[in-house]
Amino acid sequence: MSIYRGWEPHNALLERAVSGLDADQLSLRAAGNLWSIRMLACHVVAARAWWFHDWMGEGGEELGRLSDFDEGPEMETRDAAAIAGALRSSWSAVAGSLGSWSPDDLERQFQRPVPNPAGERPWRTREWIVWHVAEHDVHHGGEISLTLGIHGLGGLDL
């Protein structure tokens, strides 16, 4: 699974960028209509849990509890330590899964656990899910980095 080798350092950069922020900094947005740094980071965690645990049954209950990390009123008050810890623990579950699969395992298919808004339950391969979550992490990590930079704070030093 060497193709995913850069994902772990990217997660470490996300953790480091978020861990030193205070409540006001976590609330920063690139523009008024865009998500805050807090929301973006919580969403990264929740997406990992949704795809790896809820779709594929990976990561155990600890990961499963993070599936709604980007929802509810408590999300708006999560501090940097809680968010960095969730980034770390969700990454640990993802990395454990990546390290346990063979190339053949990537062909296994999984069906969406609940219908989408259109009432559909599509099937996805493990390979598709892993790539989707990796690109999702990079996309939102870039938004976090950009938002930090806009406000004069250090972003992810890629």
TIMAR-399401 format. One record per residue: residue in one letter; x, y, z of N, C-alpha, C in turn. Coordinates in nm, 2 decimals, decimal comma. Atoms other than C-alpha are relative to their C-alpha. Layout:
REM residues N
<pt code="a" n_u="X" n_v="Y" n_w="Z" ca_u="X" ca_v="Y" ca_w="Z" c_u="X" c_v="Y" c_w="Z"/>
...
***
This chain:
REM residues 158
<pt code="m" n_u="0,08" n_v="-0,12" n_w="0,00" ca_u="0,00" ca_v="0,00" ca_w="0,00" c_u="0,09" c_v="0,13" c_w="0,00"/>
<pt code="s" n_u="-0,09" n_v="-0,11" n_w="0,00" ca_u="0,29" ca_v="0,23" ca_w="-0,06" c_u="-0,05" c_v="0,12" c_w="-0,07"/>
<pt code="i" n_u="0,05" n_v="-0,12" n_w="0,08" ca_u="0,08" ca_v="0,45" ca_w="-0,29" c_u="-0,06" c_v="0,10" c_w="0,10"/>
<pt code="y" n_u="0,06" n_v="-0,09" n_w="-0,10" ca_u="-0,08" ca_v="0,59" ca_w="0,03" c_u="0,10" c_v="0,06" c_w="0,10"/>
<pt code="r" n_u="-0,10" n_v="-0,04" n_w="-0,09" ca_u="0,25" ca_v="0,67" ca_w="0,19" c_u="0,00" c_v="0,15" c_w="0,05"/>
<pt code="g" n_u="0,00" n_v="-0,14" n_w="-0,03" ca_u="0,20" ca_v="1,05" ca_w="0,18" c_u="-0,12" c_v="0,04" c_w="0,09"/>
<pt code="w" n_u="0,12" n_v="-0,03" n_w="-0,07" ca_u="-0,13" ca_v="1,03" ca_w="0,36" c_u="0,03" c_v="0,02" c_w="0,15"/>
<pt code="e" n_u="-0,04" n_v="-0,02" n_w="-0,14" ca_u="0,02" ca_v="0,99" ca_w="0,71" c_u="0,07" c_v="0,13" c_w="0,03"/>
<pt code="p" n_u="-0,06" n_v="-0,13" n_w="-0,03" ca_u="0,25" ca_v="1,29" ca_w="0,69" c_u="-0,11" c_v="0,12" c_w="-0,02"/>
<pt code="h" n_u="0,10" n_v="-0,10" n_w="0,02" ca_u="-0,05" ca_v="1,49" ca_w="0,56" c_u="-0,09" c_v="0,01" c_w="0,12"/>
<pt code="n" n_u="0,08" n_v="0,00" n_w="-0,12" ca_u="-0,25" ca_v="1,39" ca_w="0,86" c_u="0,08" c_v="0,06" c_w="0,12"/>
<pt code="a" n_u="-0,09" n_v="-0,06" n_w="-0,10" ca_u="0,04" ca_v="1,49" ca_w="1,09" c_u="0,00" c_v="0,15" c_w="-0,01"/>
<pt code="l" n_u="0,01" n_v="-0,14" n_w="0,02" ca_u="0,04" ca_v="1,83" ca_w="0,93" c_u="-0,13" c_v="0,06" c_w="0,04"/>
<pt code="l" n_u="0,13" n_v="-0,05" n_w="-0,04" ca_u="-0,33" ca_v="1,87" ca_w="0,98" c_u="-0,01" c_v="0,00" c_w="0,15"/>
<pt code="e" n_u="0,00" n_v="0,00" n_w="-0,15" ca_u="-0,30" ca_v="1,77" ca_w="1,35" c_u="0,08" c_v="0,11" c_w="0,05"/>
<pt code="r" n_u="-0,09" n_v="-0,11" n_w="-0,05" ca_u="-0,01" ca_v="2,01" ca_w="1,40" c_u="-0,07" c_v="0,14" c_w="-0,02"/>
<pt code="a" n_u="0,06" n_v="-0,13" n_w="0,03" ca_u="-0,20" ca_v="2,30" ca_w="1,23" c_u="-0,11" c_v="0,03" c_w="0,09"/>
<pt code="v" n_u="0,12" n_v="-0,02" n_w="-0,08" ca_u="-0,51" ca_v="2,25" ca_w="1,43" c_u="0,03" c_v="0,00" c_w="0,15"/>
<pt code="s" n_u="-0,03" n_v="0,02" n_w="-0,15" ca_u="-0,36" ca_v="2,16" ca_w="1,77" c_u="0,03" c_v="0,12" c_w="0,07"/>
<pt code="g" n_u="-0,05" n_v="-0,12" n_w="-0,07" ca_u="-0,22" ca_v="2,50" ca_w="1,85" c_u="-0,10" c_v="0,12" c_w="-0,01"/>
<pt code="l" n_u="0,10" n_v="-0,11" n_w="0,02" ca_u="-0,54" ca_v="2,70" ca_w="1,76" c_u="-0,09" c_v="0,02" c_w="0,12"/>
<pt code="d" n_u="0,10" n_v="-0,02" n_w="-0,11" ca_u="-0,76" ca_v="2,87" ca_w="2,02" c_u="-0,14" c_v="0,01" c_w="-0,06"/>
<pt code="a" n_u="0,14" n_v="0,01" n_w="0,04" ca_u="-1,14" ca_v="2,89" ca_w="2,00" c_u="-0,03" c_v="0,10" c_w="-0,12"/>
<pt code="d" n_u="0,03" n_v="-0,10" n_w="0,11" ca_u="-1,14" ca_v="3,21" ca_w="1,79" c_u="0,07" c_v="-0,04" c_w="-0,13"/>
<pt code="q" n_u="-0,07" n_v="0,04" n_w="0,12" ca_u="-0,88" ca_v="3,08" ca_w="1,55" c_u="-0,08" c_v="-0,12" c_w="-0,07"/>
<pt code="l" n_u="0,07" n_v="0,12" n_w="0,06" ca_u="-1,08" ca_v="2,75" ca_w="1,50" c_u="-0,13" c_v="0,05" c_w="-0,07"/>
<pt code="s" n_u="0,12" n_v="-0,05" n_w="0,06" ca_u="-1,38" ca_v="2,97" ca_w="1,41" c_u="0,03" c_v="0,08" c_w="-0,13"/>
<pt code="l" n_u="-0,04" n_v="-0,08" n_w="0,12" ca_u="-1,19" ca_v="3,15" ca_w="1,13" c_u="-0,05" c_v="-0,07" c_w="-0,13"/>
<pt code="r" n_u="0,05" n_v="0,04" n_w="0,12" ca_u="-1,33" ca_v="3,12" ca_w="0,78" c_u="0,07" c_v="0,08" c_w="-0,11"/>
<pt code="a" n_u="-0,06" n_v="-0,07" n_w="0,11" ca_u="-1,19" ca_v="3,20" ca_w="0,44" c_u="-0,09" c_v="0,11" c_w="-0,06"/>
<pt code="a" n_u="0,11" n_v="-0,10" n_w="0,04" ca_u="-1,52" ca_v="3,39" ca_w="0,36" c_u="-0,12" c_v="-0,04" c_w="0,09"/>
<pt code="g" n_u="0,11" n_v="0,02" n_w="-0,09" ca_u="-1,84" ca_v="3,43" ca_w="0,55" c_u="-0,09" c_v="-0,11" c_w="-0,03"/>
<pt code="n" n_u="0,08" n_v="0,10" n_w="0,03" ca_u="-2,02" ca_v="3,17" ca_w="0,36" c_u="0,07" c_v="-0,14" c_w="-0,01"/>
<pt code="l" n_u="-0,08" n_v="0,12" n_w="0,00" ca_u="-1,75" ca_v="2,90" ca_w="0,39" c_u="0,01" c_v="-0,06" c_w="0,14"/>
<pt code="w" n_u="-0,02" n_v="0,07" n_w="-0,13" ca_u="-1,69" ca_v="2,65" ca_w="0,67" c_u="0,12" c_v="0,05" c_w="0,08"/>
<pt code="s" n_u="-0,11" n_v="-0,04" n_w="-0,09" ca_u="-1,48" ca_v="2,74" ca_w="0,97" c_u="0,11" c_v="-0,11" c_w="0,00"/>
<pt code="i" n_u="-0,10" n_v="0,10" n_w="-0,02" ca_u="-1,15" ca_v="2,56" ca_w="1,04" c_u="-0,05" c_v="-0,11" c_w="0,08"/>
<pt code="r" n_u="0,05" n_v="0,11" n_w="-0,09" ca_u="-1,32" ca_v="2,37" ca_w="1,32" c_u="-0,09" c_v="-0,09" c_w="-0,08"/>
<pt code="m" n_u="0,09" n_v="0,08" n_w="0,08" ca_u="-1,60" ca_v="2,25" ca_w="1,08" c_u="0,08" c_v="-0,09" c_w="-0,10"/>
<pt code="l" n_u="-0,08" n_v="0,07" n_w="0,10" ca_u="-1,35" ca_v="2,15" ca_w="0,81" c_u="0,07" c_v="-0,12" c_w="0,07"/>
<pt code="a" n_u="-0,08" n_v="0,11" n_w="-0,06" ca_u="-1,13" ca_v="1,95" ca_w="1,05" c_u="-0,10" c_v="-0,11" c_w="0,06"/>
<pt code="c" n_u="0,09" n_v="0,09" n_w="-0,05" ca_u="-1,43" ca_v="1,79" ca_w="1,22" c_u="-0,06" c_v="-0,09" c_w="-0,11"/>
<pt code="h" n_u="0,06" n_v="0,07" n_w="0,11" ca_u="-1,57" ca_v="1,70" ca_w="0,88" c_u="0,10" c_v="-0,11" c_w="-0,06"/>
<pt code="v" n_u="-0,10" n_v="0,10" n_w="0,04" ca_u="-1,24" ca_v="1,52" ca_w="0,78" c_u="-0,01" c_v="-0,12" c_w="0,09"/>
<pt code="v" n_u="0,01" n_v="0,11" n_w="-0,09" ca_u="-1,27" ca_v="1,31" ca_w="1,09" c_u="-0,13" c_v="-0,08" c_w="-0,03"/>
<pt code="a" n_u="0,13" n_v="0,07" n_w="0,02" ca_u="-1,64" ca_v="1,23" ca_w="1,03" c_u="0,00" c_v="-0,08" c_w="-0,13"/>
<pt code="a" n_u="0,00" n_v="0,07" n_w="0,13" ca_u="-1,59" ca_v="1,14" ca_w="0,67" c_u="0,09" c_v="-0,13" c_w="0,00"/>
<pt code="r" n_u="-0,08" n_v="0,13" n_w="-0,02" ca_u="-1,31" ca_v="0,89" ca_w="0,76" c_u="-0,08" c_v="-0,10" c_w="0,07"/>
<pt code="a" n_u="0,08" n_v="0,10" n_w="-0,08" ca_u="-1,54" ca_v="0,73" ca_w="1,01" c_u="-0,12" c_v="-0,05" c_w="-0,08"/>
<pt code="w" n_u="0,11" n_v="0,04" n_w="0,08" ca_u="-1,84" ca_v="0,73" ca_w="0,78" c_u="0,04" c_v="-0,11" c_w="-0,11"/>
<pt code="w" n_u="-0,04" n_v="0,09" n_w="0,11" ca_u="-1,66" ca_v="0,56" ca_w="0,49" c_u="0,07" c_v="-0,13" c_w="0,05"/>
<pt code="f" n_u="-0,08" n_v="0,12" n_w="-0,04" ca_u="-1,42" ca_v="0,33" ca_w="0,68" c_u="-0,09" c_v="-0,09" c_w="0,10"/>
<pt code="h" n_u="0,07" n_v="0,08" n_w="-0,10" ca_u="-1,65" ca_v="0,22" ca_w="0,97" c_u="-0,14" c_v="-0,03" c_w="-0,05"/>
<pt code="d" n_u="0,14" n_v="0,02" n_w="0,03" ca_u="-2,01" ca_v="0,28" ca_w="0,85" c_u="-0,01" c_v="-0,08" c_w="-0,14"/>
<pt code="w" n_u="0,01" n_v="0,07" n_w="0,13" ca_u="-1,95" ca_v="0,16" ca_w="0,49" c_u="0,07" c_v="-0,14" c_w="0,00"/>
<pt code="m" n_u="-0,08" n_v="0,12" n_w="0,01" ca_u="-1,68" ca_v="-0,10" ca_w="0,53" c_u="0,02" c_v="-0,08" c_w="0,13"/>
<pt code="g" n_u="-0,01" n_v="0,07" n_w="-0,13" ca_u="-1,70" ca_v="-0,20" ca_w="0,90" c_u="0,14" c_v="-0,01" c_w="0,06"/>
<pt code="e" n_u="-0,14" n_v="0,00" n_w="-0,05" ca_u="-1,34" ca_v="-0,11" ca_w="0,97" c_u="0,01" c_v="0,09" c_w="0,13"/>
<pt code="g" n_u="-0,03" n_v="-0,10" n_w="-0,10" ca_u="-1,20" ca_v="0,06" ca_w="1,28" c_u="-0,06" c_v="-0,02" c_w="0,14"/>
<pt code="g" n_u="0,06" n_v="0,02" n_w="-0,13" ca_u="-1,42" ca_v="-0,07" ca_w="1,56" c_u="-0,09" c_v="0,12" c_w="0,05"/>
<pt code="e" n_u="0,09" n_v="-0,10" n_w="-0,05" ca_u="-1,65" ca_v="0,13" ca_w="1,78" c_u="0,06" c_v="0,13" c_w="0,03"/>
<pt code="e" n_u="-0,06" n_v="-0,13" n_w="-0,02" ca_u="-1,40" ca_v="0,40" ca_w="1,86" c_u="-0,01" c_v="0,09" c_w="-0,13"/>
<pt code="l" n_u="0,01" n_v="-0,07" n_w="0,13" ca_u="-1,40" ca_v="0,50" ca_w="1,49" c_u="-0,15" c_v="0,03" c_w="-0,02"/>
<pt code="g" n_u="0,15" n_v="-0,01" n_w="0,02" ca_u="-1,78" ca_v="0,44" ca_w="1,47" c_u="-0,06" c_v="0,12" c_w="0,07"/>
<pt code="r" n_u="0,05" n_v="-0,11" n_w="-0,08" ca_u="-1,84" ca_v="0,70" ca_w="1,74" c_u="0,04" c_v="0,14" c_w="-0,06"/>
<pt code="l" n_u="-0,04" n_v="-0,12" n_w="0,06" ca_u="-1,67" ca_v="0,96" ca_w="1,52" c_u="-0,08" c_v="0,03" c_w="-0,13"/>
<pt code="s" n_u="0,08" n_v="-0,02" n_w="0,12" ca_u="-1,92" ca_v="0,93" ca_w="1,23" c_u="-0,08" c_v="0,13" c_w="-0,01"/>
<pt code="d" n_u="0,07" n_v="-0,12" n_w="0,00" ca_u="-2,11" ca_v="1,23" ca_w="1,34" c_u="0,08" c_v="0,11" c_w="0,07"/>
<pt code="f" n_u="-0,09" n_v="-0,09" n_w="-0,06" ca_u="-1,81" ca_v="1,43" ca_w="1,46" c_u="-0,02" c_v="0,14" c_w="-0,05"/>
<pt code="d" n_u="0,03" n_v="-0,13" n_w="0,06" ca_u="-1,92" ca_v="1,72" ca_w="1,23" c_u="-0,14" c_v="0,04" c_w="0,01"/>
<pt code="e" n_u="0,14" n_v="-0,03" n_w="-0,02" ca_u="-2,28" ca_v="1,73" ca_w="1,35" c_u="-0,03" c_v="0,05" c_w="0,15"/>
<pt code="g" n_u="0,05" n_v="-0,03" n_w="-0,14" ca_u="-2,47" ca_v="1,87" ca_w="1,65" c_u="0,06" c_v="0,12" c_w="0,05"/>
<pt code="p" n_u="-0,05" n_v="-0,12" n_w="-0,06" ca_u="-2,42" ca_v="2,17" ca_w="1,87" c_u="0,14" c_v="-0,01" c_w="0,06"/>
<pt code="e" n_u="-0,13" n_v="0,02" n_w="-0,06" ca_u="-2,12" ca_v="2,02" ca_w="2,04" c_u="0,12" c_v="0,02" c_w="-0,10"/>
<pt code="m" n_u="-0,11" n_v="-0,02" n_w="0,10" ca_u="-1,92" ca_v="2,04" ca_w="1,72" c_u="0,05" c_v="0,15" c_w="0,00"/>
<pt code="e" n_u="-0,04" n_v="-0,15" n_w="0,00" ca_u="-1,92" ca_v="2,43" ca_w="1,75" c_u="0,08" c_v="0,03" c_w="0,12"/>
<pt code="t" n_u="-0,08" n_v="-0,03" n_w="-0,11" ca_u="-1,75" ca_v="2,41" ca_w="2,08" c_u="0,12" c_v="-0,09" c_w="0,02"/>
<pt code="r" n_u="-0,12" n_v="0,09" n_w="-0,01" ca_u="-1,49" ca_v="2,14" ca_w="2,02" c_u="0,13" c_v="0,08" c_w="0,00"/>
<pt code="d" n_u="-0,12" n_v="-0,07" n_w="-0,01" ca_u="-1,15" ca_v="2,26" ca_w="2,12" c_u="0,11" c_v="-0,07" c_w="-0,09"/>
<pt code="a" n_u="-0,11" n_v="0,05" n_w="0,09" ca_u="-0,82" ca_v="2,21" ca_w="1,93" c_u="0,05" c_v="-0,14" c_w="0,05"/>
<pt code="a" n_u="-0,05" n_v="0,13" n_w="-0,05" ca_u="-0,71" ca_v="1,92" ca_w="2,16" c_u="-0,09" c_v="-0,12" c_w="-0,04"/>
<pt code="a" n_u="0,10" n_v="0,11" n_w="0,04" ca_u="-1,03" ca_v="1,72" ca_w="2,09" c_u="0,01" c_v="-0,03" c_w="-0,15"/>
<pt code="i" n_u="0,00" n_v="0,02" n_w="0,15" ca_u="-1,01" ca_v="1,78" ca_w="1,72" c_u="0,13" c_v="-0,07" c_w="-0,04"/>
<pt code="a" n_u="-0,13" n_v="0,07" n_w="0,03" ca_u="-0,64" ca_v="1,69" ca_w="1,70" c_u="0,00" c_v="-0,14" c_w="0,04"/>
<pt code="g" n_u="0,01" n_v="0,14" n_w="-0,04" ca_u="-0,71" ca_v="1,38" ca_w="1,90" c_u="-0,08" c_v="-0,09" c_w="-0,09"/>
<pt code="a" n_u="0,09" n_v="0,07" n_w="0,09" ca_u="-0,99" ca_v="1,28" ca_w="1,67" c_u="0,07" c_v="-0,02" c_w="-0,13"/>
<pt code="l" n_u="-0,07" n_v="0,02" n_w="0,12" ca_u="-0,77" ca_v="1,34" ca_w="1,37" c_u="0,10" c_v="-0,12" c_w="0,02"/>
<pt code="r" n_u="-0,10" n_v="0,11" n_w="-0,03" ca_u="-0,50" ca_v="1,11" ca_w="1,53" c_u="-0,07" c_v="-0,13" c_w="0,01"/>
<pt code="s" n_u="0,06" n_v="0,14" n_w="-0,02" ca_u="-0,74" ca_v="0,83" ca_w="1,63" c_u="-0,07" c_v="-0,05" c_w="-0,13"/>
<pt code="s" n_u="0,06" n_v="0,05" n_w="0,13" ca_u="-0,93" ca_v="0,83" ca_w="1,30" c_u="0,11" c_v="-0,04" c_w="-0,10"/>
<pt code="w" n_u="-0,11" n_v="0,04" n_w="0,09" ca_u="-0,60" ca_v="0,82" ca_w="1,11" c_u="0,06" c_v="-0,13" c_w="0,04"/>
<pt code="s" n_u="-0,05" n_v="0,12" n_w="-0,05" ca_u="-0,48" ca_v="0,54" ca_w="1,33" c_u="-0,09" c_v="-0,12" c_w="-0,05"/>
<pt code="a" n_u="0,09" n_v="0,11" n_w="0,05" ca_u="-0,79" ca_v="0,33" ca_w="1,23" c_u="0,02" c_v="-0,01" c_w="-0,15"/>
<pt code="v" n_u="-0,02" n_v="0,01" n_w="0,14" ca_u="-0,74" ca_v="0,42" ca_w="0,86" c_u="0,13" c_v="-0,07" c_w="-0,03"/>
<pt code="a" n_u="-0,13" n_v="0,06" n_w="0,02" ca_u="-0,37" ca_v="0,33" ca_w="0,87" c_u="0,00" c_v="-0,15" c_w="0,03"/>
<pt code="g" n_u="0,01" n_v="0,14" n_w="-0,03" ca_u="-0,45" ca_v="0,00" ca_w="1,04" c_u="-0,07" c_v="-0,08" c_w="-0,11"/>
<pt code="s" n_u="0,07" n_v="0,07" n_w="0,11" ca_u="-0,69" ca_v="-0,09" ca_w="0,77" c_u="0,08" c_v="0,00" c_w="-0,13"/>
<pt code="l" n_u="-0,08" n_v="0,00" n_w="0,12" ca_u="-0,46" ca_v="0,02" ca_w="0,49" c_u="0,11" c_v="-0,11" c_w="0,01"/>
<pt code="g" n_u="-0,10" n_v="0,10" n_w="-0,01" ca_u="-0,19" ca_v="-0,20" ca_w="0,63" c_u="-0,04" c_v="-0,15" c_w="0,01"/>
<pt code="s" n_u="0,05" n_v="0,14" n_w="-0,01" ca_u="-0,41" ca_v="-0,51" ca_w="0,66" c_u="-0,05" c_v="-0,05" c_w="-0,13"/>
<pt code="w" n_u="0,07" n_v="0,05" n_w="0,12" ca_u="-0,54" ca_v="-0,53" ca_w="0,30" c_u="0,11" c_v="-0,04" c_w="-0,10"/>
<pt code="s" n_u="-0,08" n_v="0,03" n_w="0,12" ca_u="-0,39" ca_v="-0,70" ca_w="0,00" c_u="-0,06" c_v="0,07" c_w="-0,12"/>
<pt code="p" n_u="0,06" n_v="-0,06" n_w="0,12" ca_u="-0,43" ca_v="-0,56" ca_w="-0,35" c_u="-0,14" c_v="-0,06" c_w="-0,04"/>
<pt code="d" n_u="0,13" n_v="0,06" n_w="0,04" ca_u="-0,71" ca_v="-0,81" ca_w="-0,41" c_u="-0,11" c_v="0,05" c_w="0,09"/>
<pt code="d" n_u="0,11" n_v="-0,05" n_w="-0,10" ca_u="-0,90" ca_v="-0,68" ca_w="-0,10" c_u="-0,06" c_v="0,13" c_w="-0,05"/>
<pt code="l" n_u="0,05" n_v="-0,13" n_w="0,05" ca_u="-0,93" ca_v="-0,35" ca_w="-0,28" c_u="-0,12" c_v="-0,01" c_w="-0,10"/>
<pt code="e" n_u="0,11" n_v="0,03" n_w="0,10" ca_u="-1,18" ca_v="-0,51" ca_w="-0,53" c_u="-0,13" c_v="-0,03" c_w="0,07"/>
<pt code="r" n_u="0,12" n_v="0,03" n_w="-0,07" ca_u="-1,43" ca_v="-0,59" ca_w="-0,26" c_u="-0,10" c_v="0,11" c_w="0,00"/>
<pt code="q" n_u="0,11" n_v="-0,10" n_w="0,01" ca_u="-1,76" ca_v="-0,40" ca_w="-0,29" c_u="-0,08" c_v="0,01" c_w="0,13"/>
<pt code="f" n_u="0,08" n_v="-0,04" n_w="-0,12" ca_u="-1,96" ca_v="-0,23" ca_w="-0,02" c_u="-0,12" c_v="0,08" c_w="-0,05"/>
<pt code="q" n_u="0,11" n_v="-0,08" n_w="0,04" ca_u="-2,31" ca_v="-0,09" ca_w="-0,04" c_u="-0,02" c_v="0,11" c_w="0,11"/>
<pt code="r" n_u="0,02" n_v="-0,11" n_w="-0,09" ca_u="-2,40" ca_v="0,24" ca_w="0,11" c_u="-0,09" c_v="-0,05" c_w="0,11"/>
<pt code="p" n_u="0,08" n_v="0,05" n_w="-0,11" ca_u="-2,54" ca_v="0,17" ca_w="0,46" c_u="-0,14" c_v="0,05" c_w="0,02"/>
<pt code="v" n_u="0,14" n_v="-0,06" n_w="-0,01" ca_u="-2,84" ca_v="0,40" ca_w="0,44" c_u="-0,02" c_v="0,07" c_w="-0,14"/>
<pt code="p" n_u="0,02" n_v="-0,06" n_w="0,12" ca_u="-3,01" ca_v="0,54" ca_w="0,14" c_u="0,04" c_v="0,15" c_w="-0,01"/>
<pt code="n" n_u="-0,03" n_v="-0,14" n_w="0,02" ca_u="-2,89" ca_v="0,88" ca_w="0,00" c_u="-0,13" c_v="0,08" c_w="-0,01"/>
<pt code="p" n_u="0,13" n_v="-0,08" n_w="0,01" ca_u="-3,14" ca_v="1,17" ca_w="-0,04" c_u="-0,08" c_v="-0,04" c_w="-0,12"/>
<pt code="a" n_u="0,07" n_v="0,05" n_w="0,11" ca_u="-3,24" ca_v="1,02" ca_w="-0,37" c_u="-0,06" c_v="-0,14" c_w="0,02"/>
<pt code="g" n_u="0,05" n_v="0,13" n_w="-0,03" ca_u="-3,33" ca_v="0,69" ca_w="-0,20" c_u="0,09" c_v="-0,12" c_w="-0,05"/>
<pt code="e" n_u="-0,08" n_v="0,10" n_w="0,06" ca_u="-3,04" ca_v="0,50" ca_w="-0,36" c_u="0,11" c_v="-0,05" c_w="0,10"/>
<pt code="r" n_u="-0,11" n_v="0,06" n_w="-0,08" ca_u="-2,78" ca_v="0,27" ca_w="-0,20" c_u="0,10" c_v="-0,06" c_w="-0,09"/>
<pt code="p" n_u="-0,09" n_v="0,05" n_w="0,10" ca_u="-2,50" ca_v="0,25" ca_w="-0,45" c_u="0,11" c_v="-0,08" c_w="0,07"/>
<pt code="w" n_u="-0,11" n_v="0,09" n_w="-0,04" ca_u="-2,21" ca_v="0,00" ca_w="-0,43" c_u="0,13" c_v="0,08" c_w="-0,04"/>
<pt code="r" n_u="-0,13" n_v="-0,05" n_w="0,03" ca_u="-1,85" ca_v="0,11" ca_w="-0,42" c_u="0,11" c_v="-0,10" c_w="0,04"/>
<pt code="t" n_u="-0,11" n_v="0,09" n_w="-0,04" ca_u="-1,52" ca_v="-0,08" ca_w="-0,42" c_u="0,08" c_v="0,06" c_w="0,11"/>
<pt code="r" n_u="-0,09" n_v="-0,05" n_w="-0,11" ca_u="-1,28" ca_v="-0,05" ca_w="-0,13" c_u="0,10" c_v="0,09" c_w="-0,06"/>
<pt code="e" n_u="-0,10" n_v="-0,09" n_w="0,07" ca_u="-1,03" ca_v="0,10" ca_w="-0,38" c_u="-0,06" c_v="0,14" c_w="-0,02"/>
<pt code="w" n_u="0,07" n_v="-0,13" n_w="0,02" ca_u="-1,29" ca_v="0,37" ca_w="-0,47" c_u="-0,01" c_v="0,08" c_w="0,13"/>
<pt code="i" n_u="0,02" n_v="-0,06" n_w="-0,13" ca_u="-1,36" ca_v="0,44" ca_w="-0,11" c_u="0,13" c_v="0,06" c_w="0,06"/>
<pt code="v" n_u="-0,13" n_v="-0,05" n_w="-0,06" ca_u="-1,00" ca_v="0,47" ca_w="0,00" c_u="0,05" c_v="0,12" c_w="-0,08"/>
<pt code="w" n_u="-0,04" n_v="-0,11" n_w="0,08" ca_u="-0,92" ca_v="0,70" ca_w="-0,29" c_u="-0,08" c_v="0,12" c_w="0,03"/>
<pt code="h" n_u="0,10" n_v="-0,11" n_w="-0,03" ca_u="-1,23" ca_v="0,91" ca_w="-0,22" c_u="0,04" c_v="0,07" c_w="0,13"/>
<pt code="v" n_u="-0,03" n_v="-0,05" n_w="-0,13" ca_u="-1,14" ca_v="0,95" ca_w="0,15" c_u="0,14" c_v="0,07" c_w="0,00"/>
<pt code="a" n_u="-0,13" n_v="-0,07" n_w="0,02" ca_u="-0,77" ca_v="1,04" ca_w="0,06" c_u="-0,01" c_v="0,13" c_w="-0,06"/>
<pt code="e" n_u="0,01" n_v="-0,12" n_w="0,07" ca_u="-0,87" ca_v="1,30" ca_w="-0,19" c_u="-0,08" c_v="0,10" c_w="0,09"/>
<pt code="h" n_u="0,08" n_v="-0,08" n_w="-0,09" ca_u="-1,13" ca_v="1,43" ca_w="0,06" c_u="0,09" c_v="0,07" c_w="0,11"/>
<pt code="d" n_u="-0,09" n_v="-0,05" n_w="-0,10" ca_u="-0,86" ca_v="1,47" ca_w="0,33" c_u="0,09" c_v="0,11" c_w="-0,06"/>
<pt code="v" n_u="-0,09" n_v="-0,10" n_w="0,06" ca_u="-0,63" ca_v="1,66" ca_w="0,09" c_u="-0,08" c_v="0,12" c_w="-0,04"/>
<pt code="h" n_u="0,08" n_v="-0,11" n_w="0,04" ca_u="-0,91" ca_v="1,88" ca_w="-0,04" c_u="-0,03" c_v="0,09" c_w="0,12"/>
<pt code="h" n_u="0,04" n_v="-0,08" n_w="-0,12" ca_u="-1,03" ca_v="1,99" ca_w="0,31" c_u="0,13" c_v="0,05" c_w="0,07"/>
<pt code="g" n_u="-0,12" n_v="-0,05" n_w="-0,06" ca_u="-0,67" ca_v="2,01" ca_w="0,44" c_u="0,05" c_v="0,12" c_w="-0,07"/>
<pt code="g" n_u="-0,04" n_v="-0,12" n_w="0,08" ca_u="-0,60" ca_v="2,26" ca_w="0,16" c_u="-0,09" c_v="0,12" c_w="0,04"/>
<pt code="e" n_u="0,09" n_v="-0,11" n_w="-0,05" ca_u="-0,90" ca_v="2,46" ca_w="0,27" c_u="0,04" c_v="0,06" c_w="0,14"/>
<pt code="i" n_u="-0,05" n_v="-0,05" n_w="-0,14" ca_u="-0,77" ca_v="2,47" ca_w="0,63" c_u="0,12" c_v="0,08" c_w="-0,02"/>
<pt code="s" n_u="-0,12" n_v="-0,07" n_w="0,02" ca_u="-0,43" ca_v="2,57" ca_w="0,51" c_u="-0,02" c_v="0,14" c_w="-0,06"/>
<pt code="l" n_u="0,03" n_v="-0,13" n_w="0,06" ca_u="-0,57" ca_v="2,85" ca_w="0,29" c_u="-0,06" c_v="0,09" c_w="0,10"/>
<pt code="t" n_u="0,07" n_v="-0,09" n_w="-0,10" ca_u="-0,79" ca_v="2,98" ca_w="0,57" c_u="0,10" c_v="0,05" c_w="0,10"/>
<pt code="l" n_u="-0,10" n_v="-0,05" n_w="-0,09" ca_u="-0,50" ca_v="2,99" ca_w="0,81" c_u="0,09" c_v="0,10" c_w="-0,06"/>
<pt code="g" n_u="-0,08" n_v="-0,10" n_w="0,07" ca_u="-0,29" ca_v="3,17" ca_w="0,55" c_u="-0,06" c_v="0,13" c_w="-0,02"/>
<pt code="i" n_u="0,08" n_v="-0,12" n_w="0,02" ca_u="-0,56" ca_v="3,42" ca_w="0,48" c_u="0,01" c_v="0,09" c_w="0,12"/>
<pt code="h" n_u="0,01" n_v="-0,07" n_w="-0,13" ca_u="-0,56" ca_v="3,51" ca_w="0,85" c_u="0,14" c_v="0,02" c_w="0,06"/>
<pt code="g" n_u="-0,14" n_v="-0,02" n_w="-0,05" ca_u="-0,18" ca_v="3,53" ca_w="0,88" c_u="0,06" c_v="-0,10" c_w="0,09"/>
<pt code="l" n_u="-0,05" n_v="0,11" n_w="-0,08" ca_u="-0,13" ca_v="3,20" ca_w="1,05" c_u="0,06" c_v="-0,11" c_w="-0,09"/>
<pt code="g" n_u="-0,07" n_v="0,11" n_w="0,07" ca_u="0,09" ca_v="2,91" ca_w="0,94" c_u="-0,09" c_v="-0,11" c_w="-0,05"/>
<pt code="g" n_u="0,08" n_v="0,11" n_w="0,06" ca_u="-0,08" ca_v="2,66" ca_w="0,71" c_u="0,08" c_v="-0,13" c_w="0,01"/>
<pt code="l" n_u="-0,07" n_v="0,12" n_w="0,01" ca_u="0,02" ca_v="2,31" ca_w="0,63" c_u="0,12" c_v="0,02" c_w="-0,09"/>
<pt code="d" n_u="-0,12" n_v="-0,01" n_w="0,07" ca_u="0,38" ca_v="2,31" ca_w="0,53" c_u="0,03" c_v="-0,12" c_w="-0,08"/>
<pt code="l" n_u="-0,02" n_v="0,11" n_w="0,09" ca_u="0,37" ca_v="2,07" ca_w="0,24" c_u="0,13" c_v="0,00" c_w="-0,07"/>
***
